[in-house]
Amino acid sequence: MQITKALHYKIVNFGKQTFLPGELQFPLIIILLYLKSLSMSHKLDRNSFGDPANEDNLMSIEEAHTLLNEWVPNERLRLHMKQVAAVMKAWAMEKENADEQTALKWELAGLLHDADWEKYPDDHCRIIIEELEKRNIDPVVIHCIASHGPGYFGVEPNNTMDKMIYAFDELSGFVHAAALIRPTRYEGLEVKSVLKRLKSPAFAAQVSREDINDAISRINTSLEEIIQFIIDHQKDVN
């Protein structure tokens, strides 16, 4: 998270309103800005999550949806997580030949990866991780959630499941945005149309193209194939 312009000016004005000599105001302002940036950081400052003894200990999809409904009032945000869950589960089953238990891990990670974003934006990812650790959930699921934004949380994706949630997260939302501006929504949506939108910085500007490129560079699948997979598997999620 970056310091907003409004917050920047508040800190600068505070520095100017002190009784320090002018030559000392600037260093104070720099220190305040640095300390504020640290307090707003999403870095998790750890790479180990959960207890290995809890391997294969999972909540049911029904329990996950209950948690989601309690923590996420925003229907659009819930839809995003349901869509990521759908593509994660589909990829696990179709591309990784995952069994039911493994596919559930992928689905749960997708469903809960942003569960704390709306209520706890300043502690995003940290809160849901702590909640899942309290519930003794499989560390693989927790690590996957922790690694869905390595640039933000400081946790590197270390397996296929981690890498795919990183790739799907931004692209799922982007594909959905591209569908929403069409009269027929997902029907007839083509990969080339999505790629064209990706080249336009003004469209869905909040979606990081840098993160998308980084995520795709970590997997052995093309951007085009990932986009088509998302279109095919999230179009009917509601």
Contacts in CASP RR format, 6 or more apart in sequence:
PFRMAT RR
TARGET T0000
AUTHOR 0000-0000-0000
METHOD contacts of the structure
MODEL  1
MQITKALHYKIVNFGKQTFLPGELQFPLIIILLYLKSLSMSHKLDRNSFG
DPANEDNLMSIEEAHTLLNEWVPNERLRLHMKQVAAVMKAWAMEKENADE
QTALKWELAGLLHDADWEKYPDDHCRIIIEELEKRNIDPVVIHCIASHGP
GYFGVEPNNTMDKMIYAFDELSGFVHAAALIRPTRYEGLEVKSVLKRLKS
PAFAAQVSREDINDAISRINTSLEEIIQFIIDHQKDVN
1 40 0 8 1.000
1 41 0 8 1.000
1 42 0 8 1.000
1 122 0 8 1.000
1 152 0 8 1.000
3 11 0 8 1.000
3 33 0 8 1.000
3 36 0 8 1.000
3 37 0 8 1.000
3 40 0 8 1.000
7 36 0 8 1.000
8 33 0 8 1.000
11 29 0 8 1.000
11 32 0 8 1.000
11 33 0 8 1.000
11 36 0 8 1.000
12 29 0 8 1.000
14 32 0 8 1.000
15 25 0 8 1.000
15 28 0 8 1.000
15 29 0 8 1.000
15 32 0 8 1.000
16 25 0 8 1.000
16 29 0 8 1.000
18 25 0 8 1.000
18 28 0 8 1.000
20 28 0 8 1.000
40 122 0 8 1.000
42 124 0 8 1.000
42 125 0 8 1.000
42 126 0 8 1.000
42 152 0 8 1.000
42 153 0 8 1.000
43 152 0 8 1.000
43 153 0 8 1.000
43 154 0 8 1.000
44 125 0 8 1.000
44 126 0 8 1.000
44 129 0 8 1.000
44 146 0 8 1.000
44 153 0 8 1.000
44 154 0 8 1.000
44 155 0 8 1.000
47 155 0 8 1.000
47 156 0 8 1.000
48 139 0 8 1.000
49 129 0 8 1.000
49 133 0 8 1.000
49 139 0 8 1.000
49 142 0 8 1.000
49 143 0 8 1.000
49 146 0 8 1.000
50 132 0 8 1.000
50 133 0 8 1.000
50 137 0 8 1.000
50 139 0 8 1.000
50 142 0 8 1.000
51 133 0 8 1.000
51 136 0 8 1.000
51 139 0 8 1.000
52 139 0 8 1.000
54 136 0 8 1.000
54 137 0 8 1.000
54 138 0 8 1.000
54 139 0 8 1.000
55 138 0 8 1.000
55 139 0 8 1.000
55 140 0 8 1.000
56 101 0 8 1.000
56 138 0 8 1.000
57 136 0 8 1.000
57 137 0 8 1.000
57 138 0 8 1.000
58 101 0 8 1.000
58 104 0 8 1.000
58 105 0 8 1.000
58 108 0 8 1.000
58 137 0 8 1.000
58 138 0 8 1.000
58 141 0 8 1.000
59 67 0 8 1.000
59 108 0 8 1.000
59 135 0 8 1.000
59 137 0 8 1.000
61 104 0 8 1.000
61 107 0 8 1.000
61 108 0 8 1.000
61 111 0 8 1.000
64 108 0 8 1.000
64 111 0 8 1.000
64 112 0 8 1.000
65 111 0 8 1.000
67 112 0 8 1.000
67 115 0 8 1.000
67 131 0 8 1.000
68 78 0 8 1.000
68 81 0 8 1.000
68 111 0 8 1.000
68 112 0 8 1.000
68 115 0 8 1.000
69 78 0 8 1.000
71 115 0 8 1.000
71 116 0 8 1.000
71 118 0 8 1.000
71 119 0 8 1.000
72 78 0 8 1.000
72 81 0 8 1.000
72 114 0 8 1.000
72 115 0 8 1.000
72 117 0 8 1.000
72 118 0 8 1.000
72 119 0 8 1.000
73 118 0 8 1.000
74 118 0 8 1.000
77 114 0 8 1.000
77 117 0 8 1.000
77 118 0 8 1.000
79 176 0 8 1.000
79 237 0 8 1.000
79 238 0 8 1.000
80 114 0 8 1.000
80 172 0 8 1.000
80 173 0 8 1.000
80 176 0 8 1.000
81 110 0 8 1.000
81 111 0 8 1.000
81 112 0 8 1.000
81 113 0 8 1.000
81 114 0 8 1.000
81 115 0 8 1.000
82 111 0 8 1.000
82 237 0 8 1.000
82 238 0 8 1.000
83 172 0 8 1.000
83 173 0 8 1.000
83 176 0 8 1.000
83 234 0 8 1.000
83 237 0 8 1.000
84 110 0 8 1.000
84 111 0 8 1.000
84 113 0 8 1.000
84 165 0 8 1.000
84 168 0 8 1.000
84 169 0 8 1.000
84 172 0 8 1.000
85 107 0 8 1.000
85 108 0 8 1.000
85 110 0 8 1.000
85 111 0 8 1.000
86 107 0 8 1.000
86 233 0 8 1.000
86 234 0 8 1.000
86 237 0 8 1.000
87 168 0 8 1.000
87 172 0 8 1.000
87 229 0 8 1.000
87 230 0 8 1.000
87 233 0 8 1.000
87 234 0 8 1.000
88 106 0 8 1.000
88 107 0 8 1.000
88 109 0 8 1.000
88 110 0 8 1.000
88 161 0 8 1.000
88 164 0 8 1.000
88 165 0 8 1.000
88 168 0 8 1.000
89 103 0 8 1.000
89 104 0 8 1.000
89 106 0 8 1.000
89 107 0 8 1.000
90 229 0 8 1.000
90 233 0 8 1.000
91 106 0 8 1.000
91 164 0 8 1.000
91 168 0 8 1.000
91 229 0 8 1.000
91 233 0 8 1.000
92 98 0 8 1.000
92 102 0 8 1.000
92 103 0 8 1.000
92 105 0 8 1.000
92 106 0 8 1.000
92 107 0 8 1.000
92 161 0 8 1.000
93 103 0 8 1.000
96 102 0 8 1.000
96 160 0 8 1.000
98 106 0 8 1.000
105 138 0 8 1.000
105 140 0 8 1.000
105 141 0 8 1.000
105 144 0 8 1.000
105 161 0 8 1.000
106 144 0 8 1.000
106 161 0 8 1.000
106 164 0 8 1.000
106 165 0 8 1.000
108 137 0 8 1.000
108 141 0 8 1.000
109 141 0 8 1.000
109 144 0 8 1.000
109 145 0 8 1.000
109 148 0 8 1.000
109 161 0 8 1.000
109 165 0 8 1.000
110 144 0 8 1.000
110 145 0 8 1.000
110 165 0 8 1.000
110 168 0 8 1.000
112 128 0 8 1.000
112 132 0 8 1.000
112 145 0 8 1.000
113 128 0 8 1.000
113 144 0 8 1.000
113 145 0 8 1.000
113 148 0 8 1.000
113 165 0 8 1.000
113 169 0 8 1.000
114 124 0 8 1.000
115 128 0 8 1.000
115 131 0 8 1.000
116 123 0 8 1.000
116 124 0 8 1.000
116 125 0 8 1.000
116 126 0 8 1.000
116 127 0 8 1.000
116 128 0 8 1.000
116 131 0 8 1.000
117 124 0 8 1.000
119 127 0 8 1.000
120 126 0 8 1.000
120 127 0 8 1.000
125 145 0 8 1.000
125 146 0 8 1.000
125 148 0 8 1.000
125 152 0 8 1.000
125 153 0 8 1.000
128 145 0 8 1.000
129 142 0 8 1.000
129 145 0 8 1.000
129 146 0 8 1.000
132 141 0 8 1.000
132 142 0 8 1.000
132 145 0 8 1.000
133 142 0 8 1.000
140 159 0 8 1.000
140 161 0 8 1.000
143 155 0 8 1.000
143 158 0 8 1.000
143 162 0 8 1.000
144 161 0 8 1.000
144 162 0 8 1.000
144 165 0 8 1.000
145 165 0 8 1.000
146 153 0 8 1.000
146 155 0 8 1.000
147 153 0 8 1.000
147 155 0 8 1.000
147 156 0 8 1.000
147 157 0 8 1.000
147 158 0 8 1.000
147 162 0 8 1.000
147 165 0 8 1.000
147 166 0 8 1.000
148 162 0 8 1.000
148 165 0 8 1.000
148 166 0 8 1.000
148 169 0 8 1.000
149 155 0 8 1.000
149 166 0 8 1.000
149 169 0 8 1.000
149 211 0 8 1.000
150 156 0 8 1.000
150 157 0 8 1.000
150 166 0 8 1.000
150 214 0 8 1.000
151 211 0 8 1.000
156 162 0 8 1.000
157 163 0 8 1.000
157 165 0 8 1.000
157 166 0 8 1.000
157 218 0 8 1.000
160 219 0 8 1.000
163 215 0 8 1.000
163 218 0 8 1.000
163 219 0 8 1.000
164 219 0 8 1.000
166 211 0 8 1.000
166 214 0 8 1.000
166 215 0 8 1.000
166 218 0 8 1.000
167 212 0 8 1.000
167 215 0 8 1.000
167 216 0 8 1.000
167 218 0 8 1.000
167 219 0 8 1.000
167 221 0 8 1.000
167 226 0 8 1.000
168 226 0 8 1.000
168 230 0 8 1.000
169 215 0 8 1.000
170 207 0 8 1.000
170 208 0 8 1.000
170 211 0 8 1.000
170 212 0 8 1.000
170 215 0 8 1.000
171 212 0 8 1.000
171 215 0 8 1.000
171 226 0 8 1.000
171 227 0 8 1.000
171 230 0 8 1.000
172 230 0 8 1.000
172 234 0 8 1.000
173 204 0 8 1.000
173 207 0 8 1.000
174 194 0 8 1.000
174 197 0 8 1.000
174 198 0 8 1.000
174 204 0 8 1.000
174 207 0 8 1.000
174 212 0 8 1.000
175 189 0 8 1.000
175 194 0 8 1.000
175 227 0 8 1.000
175 230 0 8 1.000
175 231 0 8 1.000
175 234 0 8 1.000
176 234 0 8 1.000
177 197 0 8 1.000
177 203 0 8 1.000
177 204 0 8 1.000
177 207 0 8 1.000
178 189 0 8 1.000
178 193 0 8 1.000
178 194 0 8 1.000
178 197 0 8 1.000
178 203 0 8 1.000
178 204 0 8 1.000
179 185 0 8 1.000
179 186 0 8 1.000
179 189 0 8 1.000
179 231 0 8 1.000
179 235 0 8 1.000
182 188 0 8 1.000
182 189 0 8 1.000
185 235 0 8 1.000
186 231 0 8 1.000
186 235 0 8 1.000
187 235 0 8 1.000
189 231 0 8 1.000
189 235 0 8 1.000
191 224 0 8 1.000
191 227 0 8 1.000
191 228 0 8 1.000
191 231 0 8 1.000
194 227 0 8 1.000
194 231 0 8 1.000
195 223 0 8 1.000
195 224 0 8 1.000
195 227 0 8 1.000
197 203 0 8 1.000
197 204 0 8 1.000
198 209 0 8 1.000
198 212 0 8 1.000
201 209 0 8 1.000
212 223 0 8 1.000
216 222 0 8 1.000
216 223 0 8 1.000
216 226 0 8 1.000
219 226 0 8 1.000
END
